Each structure stands twice: as C-alpha cells, then as structure tokens.
Amino acid sequence: MKTSDKKQLGETIRLYRKAKTLNQTQLADQMGVMQSTISRWEAGIDEPNIEHMSGLVSLFGCTYNDLLGDSSDRNQEEQRLLSIYRSLPDEKKEKLMKFISEIL
C-alpha cells in the first residue's frame, strides 16, 4: 500500500474510533493488539492485516470500502461522513441531526 493510502486509512480508522468514543488503548484491547499498533495504523506507518481489517469492519459497522476509500464517482468526503454517521449509536445520530438542524 502506498504511503498516502496508509495515511488515508489511518485517518479513517482514527475517525471511526473517535465516533465510537474509544481511545487507542480501548480499541487495541478490543482488537487484541497493543496501543502502539493502533497508533502506528493511525499515523500511516503500518497498516492492519486482513484479519485486523475484518475486526475493524465488524467493530465499526462499516465495509472494507468505507475503510479503504472507494474510488466511485461520489465525493470521498461525503462517503467518509456517511460511513462515520452510520457507525454512530442512535443517541449520537440524534444529537448530530439536531446540531445540523440548528446550524442550517
């Protein structure tokens, strides 16, 4: 994987982790890896193997394409936002929608 792709993947993992209100240690515990591994993924230094990608997809409630970035015609930023929204618990979805309504 190219360095720029690793960095994009790392940023996506970080966004999903934060959307689930997990810190790196909590995610590491759930994934069965060390906190430093999560840090390296998020920094784009390393990338998760297929086993870990499968765990991330399951934990975050997203698809592989959501994590890796889909090169479809849609705006990638919109796709990332939609993926993050889908991974939020219902309570946070409601808060987000209320906030959006207030700023529009």
C-alpha positions as MATLAB code, in Angstrom:
seq = 'MKTSDKKQLGETIRLYRKAKTLNQTQLADQMGVMQSTISRWEAGIDEPNIEHMSGLVSLFGCTYNDLLGDSSDRNQEEQRLLSIYRSLPDEKKEKLMKFISEIL';
ca = [
       0.000    0.000    0.000;
       1.316    3.454   -0.886;
       2.231    5.825    1.940;
      -0.578    8.232    1.020;
      -3.082    5.363    1.097;
      -1.786    4.242    4.510;
      -2.213    7.773    5.823;
      -5.775    7.948    4.484;
      -6.588    4.570    6.019;
      -5.067    5.699    9.316;
      -7.144    8.863    9.335;
     -10.277    6.854    8.605;
      -9.513    4.432   11.452;
      -8.997    7.407   13.782;
     -12.326    8.975   12.759;
     -14.226    5.724   13.275;
     -12.500    5.143   16.627;
     -13.458    8.598   17.827;
     -17.012    8.184   16.529;
     -17.244    5.093   18.750;
     -15.809    7.181   21.624;
     -12.891    4.815   22.073;
      -9.342    5.789   22.899;
      -6.449    3.953   21.281;
      -5.974    1.660   24.287;
      -9.637    0.635   24.297;
      -9.571   -0.103   20.563;
      -6.323   -2.041   20.989;
      -7.893   -4.147   23.747;
     -10.903   -4.941   21.561;
      -8.662   -5.782   18.603;
      -6.188   -7.854   20.621;
      -3.215   -5.664   19.712;
      -1.017   -3.192   21.549;
      -1.910    0.508   21.762;
       1.258    1.303   19.814;
      -0.103   -0.773   16.923;
      -3.222    1.406   16.754;
      -1.020    4.492   16.909;
       1.093    3.228   14.007;
      -2.017    2.452   11.954;
      -3.484    5.885   12.581;
      -0.179    7.586   11.757;
       0.003    5.729    8.441;
       3.245    3.988    9.417;
       1.763    0.476    9.322;
      -1.452   -0.976    8.031;
      -3.737   -3.608    9.551;
      -3.502   -7.098    8.104;
      -6.616   -8.706    6.630;
      -7.542  -10.276    9.975;
      -7.384   -6.910   11.716;
      -9.224   -5.201    8.846;
     -12.021   -7.716    9.285;
     -12.140   -6.914   13.002;
     -12.243   -3.173   12.331;
     -15.069   -3.594    9.807;
     -17.033   -5.624   12.342;
     -16.340   -3.301   15.265;
     -17.046   -0.091   13.347;
     -20.058   -1.455   11.469;
     -18.692   -0.382    8.103;
     -17.438   -2.005    4.907;
     -13.917   -2.602    3.647;
     -14.541    0.083    1.038;
     -15.511    2.507    3.795;
     -12.149    1.947    5.472;
     -10.023    1.761    2.342;
     -11.783    4.506    0.422;
     -13.949    3.784   -2.577;
     -12.941    5.357   -5.862;
     -16.522    5.703   -7.076;
     -17.981    8.859   -8.583;
     -19.241   10.161   -5.240;
     -17.316   12.726   -3.304;
     -14.974   10.849   -0.982;
     -15.515   13.295    1.867;
     -19.257   12.717    1.659;
     -18.686    8.968    1.737;
     -16.496    9.251    4.813;
     -19.085   11.367    6.600;
     -21.844    8.925    5.717;
     -19.757    5.986    6.917;
     -18.993    7.691   10.191;
     -22.652    8.634   10.646;
     -23.707    5.032   10.063;
     -21.290    3.820   12.730;
     -22.677    6.154   15.414;
     -25.046    4.903   18.095;
     -28.641    6.143   17.659;
     -28.279    8.650   20.510;
     -25.330   10.336   18.806;
     -27.102   10.294   15.435;
     -29.981   12.212   17.024;
     -27.599   14.761   18.582;
     -25.795   15.217   15.283;
     -29.039   15.743   13.377;
     -30.196   18.270   15.962;
     -26.890   20.131   15.660;
     -27.104   20.158   11.862;
     -30.669   21.469   12.010;
     -29.568   24.272   14.327;
     -26.749   25.467   12.066;
     -28.763   25.383    8.839;
];
